Amino acid sequence: MTVRVGVIGAGIMGADHANTVHRKLSGADLVAVTDVDASRAQAVADASGAAVATDGFALIEVPSVDAIIIASHDSTHAELTLAAIAAGKPVLCEKPLAPTVSDSAAVVAAERAAVGSGLPLVSVGFMRRFDPGYVRMKAALAAGRVGPAVVVHGISRGVSAGPGATSESSITGSAIHEFDCVPWLLDSPVTEVSWHAGRQSGAVEPVLRDPQVLLLRTADGVLTTVEVFLNARYGYDVRCEIVGEQGTLALTEPTTVVVDSSRSHGYDYAADWRPRFAEAYRVQLQEWVDSIAAGVASPLASARDGLIATVVAQAMITSMHDAGRWVQVEPPAPPPVR
């Protein structure tokens, strides 16, 4: 079975997903694309042979589209995902599922009402779960290679923030990766959070506190520190270290070339996330397509996982506006048993 995929959003992320579906996946065919900027959608269509739909809702209703990827602006995620659920089509929604808890909860409720105890329709694009480095770290921790974890350190740095970035959007749109990845690595949910910021980078407008330092405590008692610095300038740089009772586990920066020149030794950083996580995105999309073709549950993060990450993000924003006090994370109620 070939899964016919439509992509909503043809910006940096959507165009990359479209290219991956078209060129790098087996068992998938890119058949439709749309974007609020018609020229961007047309450029993707010209490169792939896909049709251009007038908007996201029209794309969802195209009969030849079997499954949908939503990579449009965060504010559109919930409404488009709800439309995909109503159409009965599997959907991979880029993170966040929605920027607000109420919208995320509405998606979870709609999916539950639509499928009951059947196969879920919604997957969320927390691609770090498929990154080879993170996968190996999780396996090594579970195997007891360094003993029980005691502290986790995360760093997430970029070259420059996107247009219109605020302190709050940096939490719901960037740091939210950590809110999914850390409890996934530790197999323990986040129970409380605290937000902090020190000296403001001179390159950043006051509406965005940058860098920020986020503290997470999980149910197992492990404390996690996360530095989020969207305007670090030097390159895209994601790090993670798990400190255990008997040793440490740390990501190494993927690189294919090390340069020795002019009395220096080093490698180049990527300008954004795409080269760093290219394999994670490819594997995630292939797993998603394969699950649809096989008629089995998606192995990606679920709608409920997306809701939980947004709940953590909202708690962090509450701390941000309350002098960094520790804020308890109240997990959403589990779905009723049917």
Buried (B, 14 or more C-beta within 10 A) or exposed (E): EEBBBBBBBBBBBBBBBBBBBBEBBEEBBBBBBBBBEEEBBBBBBEBBEBBBBEBBBEBBBBEEBBBBBBBBBBEBBBBBBBBBBEBEBBBBBBBBBBBBBEBBBBBBBBBBEBBEEEEBBBBBBBBBBBBEBBBEBBEBBEEEBBEEBBEBBBBBBBBBBBEEBBBBBBBBBBBBBBBBBBBBBBEBBBBBBBBBBEEEBEEBEEEBBBBBBBBBBBBBEBBBBBBBBBBBEEBBBBBBBBBBEEEEBEBEEBBEEEEEEEEEEEEEBBEBBBBBBBBBBBBBBBBBBBBBBEEEEBBBBBBBBBBBBBBBBBBBBBBBEEEBEBBEBEBBEEEEEE
